[in-house]
Amino acid sequence: MRQSLRRSCAACARSKSSCDLRTPRCSRCIKRQVECAYANEPSTGPATSGWQNGASTSPLDESGTLTNYRFGSLDPFDSYPQTRLPREHVQRLIYGFLHKIAFQYYPLDLNATSNPFLVSWWPLALGDPALFHVSLQTACLDEELLAQKGFQTSELLMVDSVALLRRKVEYMSLAVQDGTMNSVITLATIEFGKGNIKVGEMHVNGLKRLVDMRGGINAVRQTSPLTARMVSWVSMLIMGHPQFETQDDFGIGDGIPPIPEWQFDSTALDNQSLNVSTIEVDYAVNNVFNRLRNIFQRARSIPLPATQLHDLTCFVIHRLLLSAPATAISPSSPTTESIRYGIILYMFIAQGPTYYSHAVIQNTIVIRFMEHLEHLASTRVYESLDVWFAAVGLVASAGTAHHGWFMKRAQDIAAALQLGNFGDTLTHIKTVLWLEKPQSEDLFRSHWDTIFDFKDQSVLPDLSISVSPYSSRVEFI
């Protein structure tokens, strides 16, 4: 065959669908099980510079699932759902979603061949007008926020997104689709971010009914991991508390499952670790603490993949918030509750923002954390656990009005334990709960170095706006 500029096989050309030009058969023909014939040899190969060495040359696995999504060029046939926007604007928003939004939403995977918003979400959006409009809306909002010239286009997309969703939810078979659920949770996030709290909560409540129709959040996860992860995590951020139960320690139940490492022996303890069994801590919190520390110790030799850390974070925070006392006057000990909220904050820090900023719920947890720390006995003799409390509080409260409170507490603890530098402090922190990750020490060091630099002064500088965990990629572990 001679080479030509033809951009499609015969079957894709007839249906006016995009063709990835793979030989001897393109992906669409493989999936539809039809003959794939090229009138001429494609002039460009399917590989792109973004692919990893050794990656499969086929974008489809045996089940037909897209595993390597190619977005080096925009669809020459415009075979995406129609919108009311000009073609050039749509293509610019598509580019923005594929090259920016996908990685902002899911910074846990910066690989273009495996990021779930590229290999799972986007192919779904190309066949789902509602999800396509919602996806464009996220890119459009990003553009409009930067331009500071209003939100006219995103509002247009919002109107159309809602109209398309309303048509889908009229039919149960369409209402429970992944695309529908992805659309609803994203709209809930957008409304919450715009300050329309009640509308966001309304979307979440509707979404929970869809999850129930699918058999529960774990049933959704079996077929749609990204949808289940995003729904469980973001619904908690919007509502301020968990919307789904967790499975038990053995993975039994319909709720959010633990990671496999959760069931490993949690009784092993190295000689340098703090033994919380000697402290008055309720079983529910002590159980999470011991299992989590065991996982972190194992991660020193076998690092946790980013997605697994996300699953662990989601499970742990749900488990601890669900078991928290319902009343303001807690029947649990202040130590139990301080450890509970300290762990929650540490998990937020370790994971970093995912899908959407967790600043609102984290600030709420910081306030609860402070309340329980204040109830610890005033005659308490400081130990490693107190250093860990202060360290977590310093990082979690950065950028808020509560940061000064933790600065003062950390200064008192450092003086009482005669800590001279961050190295002394880190030794105490690691005996309690610590996940080894790149840049983790630097994040905590930045706060403690300030304390040691000013330890001889009576007034600490106000760093409430100088270090924010939401403004830089290096400011979460």
N, C-alpha and C positions, 0 to 999 in steps of 0.2 A: 504493500500500500504506500501511496505517496502521502507526505505530510500536508495538512491543510490547516486552515484556521477554524474549521468546524468545531463547535463547542459542545457537541452532544452526540450520543448514539441515536439511532433511528427511533427507538421506542420512546426515549425521553423527549426527542424533538416533536414527535406526534402528540404527546401529552402536554407539551410546553412546560416540562419540568426541568429542574436543574440536573445536570449530569456531572459526576465527579471524574468521568473519562478514564476510569480504571479498565484495564485489559486483563484477561480477554472479555470480562463482563463487568459492567459498572455496578455500583452498590444497589441502585434502585432496581435494576433488572434481576439481581440476585435475590433481593427481598420479594419481588413480585413473581419470581420464577418464570420469567419470560425470556425469549431469545434476545441477545444483545448484539447488534450489528453496527459496525462503524463503516460509513461509506468511504471514509478516508482515515488514515492513522491520526489520532489526536496529536496536535503540535506541542502540547504541554503535558508533562507527566503529573501524576497525582501527588507526588511528594512535595512537602514544603520544608523550609529551613527550620521551622519550629519543632519538627518531630525529633524525638529522641533517637539516638543510635540504637539499632536493634529492635525498634518498634515494629509491630506487625504492619504489613503492607496493605492489609484489608481493614476498612473501617468497620466491618461487621464481624461480630463473633458468631458462633454457631447458632445462637438463638435469634440472630438478626438485630442485636442491640448495637447501637452506634458506639464505637469505642475510640475512634480517632476522628474528631470533627475538624474538617478543613474549612477555614474561613479566610484564606489568603486573598480572595477576591469576592465581590458581591455577586449575587445571583444574576446572571445575564438575562434570565427569562422573567425576572421579577416575580418568581413563583412563591410569594409570601402573601398572607391575607391582605385584602384591600383596606386602605384607611382613607381618611379625608385630607391627609397631608400630601403636599407635593412629593413626587418621587425622590427628588434630590434630598429633601428633608428626611424622608423615611430612611434612605440609605445612610445618611449621616448618623441617625439615631441607632440604626443597626450596628454600624461601626463602633459607636460609643458603648453600646451594650456589650459587644463581643470583646472589645479591647480594654474596657475600663470597669464597667459595672459588674461584670461577672467576677472579676478579681477583688473588687471592693466588697461584694456580698460574701465571697468565699475566699478570704485571704489564706485559708488553711492549705490551699492547693493552687500554686501559681503556675502550674504546668498547663499549657493550652490543650494538651492531648488528654488530660484527665480531670480538669476542673469540671465538677458536675453541672455547673451552669452552662458550660459549652457542650458537653457530651450527652447530657440528659435533658436539661431544661430547654435549651434553644431548639433542638430538633422537634420537641413537643410543641413549642410556640409556633413553629412554621406551619403546623397543621391545625392550630387552635386560635381562631381570631381573637377571642377574649384574652388569652394569655399573651398573644402577640402585642395587642394594644397595651396591656399592663406592662410588658417588658419595655416597650418603647417609652412608656410613661416614666419609668425609672431613669432612663437615659435623658429624657427631655427635662425632667426636674433637675438633674445634675447640670445640664446646660443653662437652664434658667436661673438657678441659684448662683452660678458663676457670673452670668450676664447682669443680674440684678435689674431686669427690665420687666418684671411681672411674670405671670404664669398662665398666659392665655392659651398656649399650645397644649400644655400638660392638662389644663382644665378641659379642653376639647377631648383629649384622649381619655380623661377620666369619665366624662359623660358617655362616650362610646363604649368604654370598658364595662361600665355598670350595665348599660343596655344589653350588651352581648352576654353578660353573665346572667342577667335576668331571664333571657331566653333559654339558657342552658339549664338553669335550676328548675325549670318547669318539667323537665324529664329526668327521672331518677338515674337512668343509665348515663346521662351526660353530667348530672350534678355530682356524681361520685368519682368522676374522672380526675386523674392527677392534675391535668391542666386547669380544671375548675378550682381545685383546692389550692394550687399554686397561685392562681389569680387572686383568690379571696384573701389569703394570708398576706400577699404583697399589697393589696389595696388597704388592708387593715394597717399595715406598717406605714404606708403613705399618709393615711388619715391621722394616725397617731403622731407622726412626725410633724404634721401641719397643725397639731394642737386640737384636732377634732377627736378628743378622747372617746366620747360616747359612740361615735360612728365606728371608730376602730374596734371598740369592745363589741359592738353589734356584729361586726364581721366575724370576730373570733367566736362568738356564741353560735353563729350560723355554721361556722366551720366545724365546731365540735359535733354538731348534729351530723354533718357529712362523714366525719371520722367514725361516729357510732354506726352509720349505715355500712361502712366498710369493715366493721367487726372490731374496731378499736385501733389505737395508735400502733400497736405491734403488728397487727395484720396489714396496715398500710405500709409499714416498714419492710415487710417481707417482699413486697413487689415494687415499692417506690421509696428507697432509702432517703433520697434528697427531700422528697415531700414530707416524710415523717419527721425528719430531723428539723426542717425549717418550721413546720407547724408546731411541734412541741416546744421548741426554743423560743420562737418569736411570740407565740401566744402568751408565754410566761412573761416576756419583757413588756408586752402591752398591758396585760391584766395586773401585773405586779405580783403574781403568785402562780404556782403551777396549775395547769388546766387538765393534766393527765396524771394518773397514778403511775407508780413504778412497779416493776416485777419484784419478786422477793430475791433473796441472795442467790437462789438456785435457778433463776431465770424462769420462774413459774408465774403465770398471770398474763393479762392482756395489755399491761402498761409498758412504759419505757424500759427496755432491757439493760442489764449491766453488761459491761464488756467481759469477755472470757476470763481475763486476769482477775476479775473480782472474786472468783471462786477459789483462787489459789490460797495456800496456807497463809493465814493472817496472824499466826501466833509467833512466827519467826521475828526476832528483834536483834539488831546488832548491838554491840556493847556500848556504842556511843549515843543511842537513841533514848529519848525521854520515855519513861514507862508511865503511861497515863493510868494504868490500873491502880496506881497508888493515890490517884486523885479522885475526888468525888465527881464522877461523870456518868450520866445516864447511859444505859446500854445502847440505845439507838445511835447516839453520837459517837460513843466509844467504838462501836462496830464499824462505822464509816471511817473513823480516824485510823484504826488499825489496818483495815483493808486498803485504804488509800495509801498509807505509808508503805505497806508491803509492795504495792504496785509501783510506787515511785522508786523504791530501792531496786526493784527488778529492772526498771527503766534505765538504770545506770549502765547496765550491760546490754540490754535490748531496748533501745529507745522506742517510745510510743509514737506510732504514726500520727500525723496531725488530725486526721479524721477520727481516730480512736480516742485521742485526747478530747475531742469535741463530744463524742458519745459519753465518755467518762464524766466530763464536766456537766453535761445535761442530766445524767442519771444522778450524780451526787447532789447537785443543787436541788433537784426535784425531791430527792429522798429527804434531805435535811429540812427543807422548807415545809414539806408535808408533815413531818413529825414534830415541828415546832409547836409549843403550847399556844392554844388559841386565844388565851386571855392575856391582858397586859401584865397582870400580876402572875408571874411565871412560877409554877410549882417546882420547876427545875432549879438547880443551883446556878448561881451566876457564872461559875466556871464552865458548866455544861453549855450554857447559852453563849458564852464568849467563844468557846471552841467551835460551836455550831456555826456562828456567823463569821468567825475567822476563817474557817475552811471554805465557806461559800465565797467570801471575798478573794481568798487565795486562788480558787478555781477560776473565777472571773479573770484575775490577773494572768494566770498561767495560759489560759486559752486566748485571751484578747477578744476584741469585738468581732462578731461573726453575724452575717446577714444584716444586722442593724445594731446601732450603738446600744450598749447595756447601761449607759450612764444613769438613767433614771432609777432603775431598780437597784443598781449598785449604790447609789446615794442613799436610798431607803435602808439598805442593809447596813451601810456605814453608821447611820444614826442608831439603829438597833444595837449594833456592835458597841458603840460608845456607851449606850445606856447600861448594858450588862457589865462592861468593864468598870464603870463607876460604882457598881454594886459589889465589886470584889472588896474583901476586907481591907480597911484602911491600914491595918497593922500588918498586911501581907508582906512577907519577905520575897523580894523579887528573885525570879529564876529564869531559866531558858524560855519557858512558856511565855513569860511576860515580854521578853525580847521579841519573840515571834509575833505576839499580838501587836506590839508597837510597829514592827517592820511591815506587817500586812496593812495595818491602818494607815501608815505613811503613804504607801503606794496607792491604796484604794481611794484615799481622800484627796489625792493630788488634784489641784484645780478646783477645789471646793472650799467653802468657808470653814470646814471641819479640820483642815490640814494643820492649822496652828495648834489645835488641841492635842493631836498626836505628836507633833513636834515637841511640845512641852513634856508630854508623858515619856517620850523616848529619851529626852534629856535627863529626866529624873532617874530612869532605869539605868542609863549609861553611867550616871554618877554613882548610883548605889552598887552596881556590879563592877565598878572601876574599869569600864570598857574604854580602851585608849584609841582604838581605830576600828575600821570596818572589818578587818580580819578577825578581831576578837568577837565582834557582833555576829558575823557569819557563822562562826563556830557554834554559837548558841542556837541560831536559827535552824541550822541543818540537823540539830538533834531532835527537832520537833517535827516539821513537815516541809520537805523541800524536793522539788523536781528539777533535776539538772537539765538545763536547756541553754542554748546560746544566748548571750546577753542578759540572762537572768540575774547574775551577780551585779552587772553594771546598773541595772534598773534599781535595785535596792541600795546599791552603794551611793548613788547620786543623792539620796535623802540623808543617809547616815553621815556622809562626808560633810554635809552642811552642818549637821549637829556637832560634829567633832571640831569643825573649823571655828564654831562660835561657842564652844563649851565654856570658855572663860568669860563670856559676856552674859549679862543678866537678861538681855532681850534678844530673842531669836528673830532673824529676818522673816518677813511674811512671804512664804513661798506658795501661797494658795493659788497663784496664777502663773507661777514660773515653770512648773512641771506638770503636764497633763497627760494622763494615760490614754487620751483619745486623739491627741494631735500628731503623734509620730509613731512610725512603725517600731521604733526601738523602745517605746515606752510601755510595751507589754511584753511579757516573756515570749 
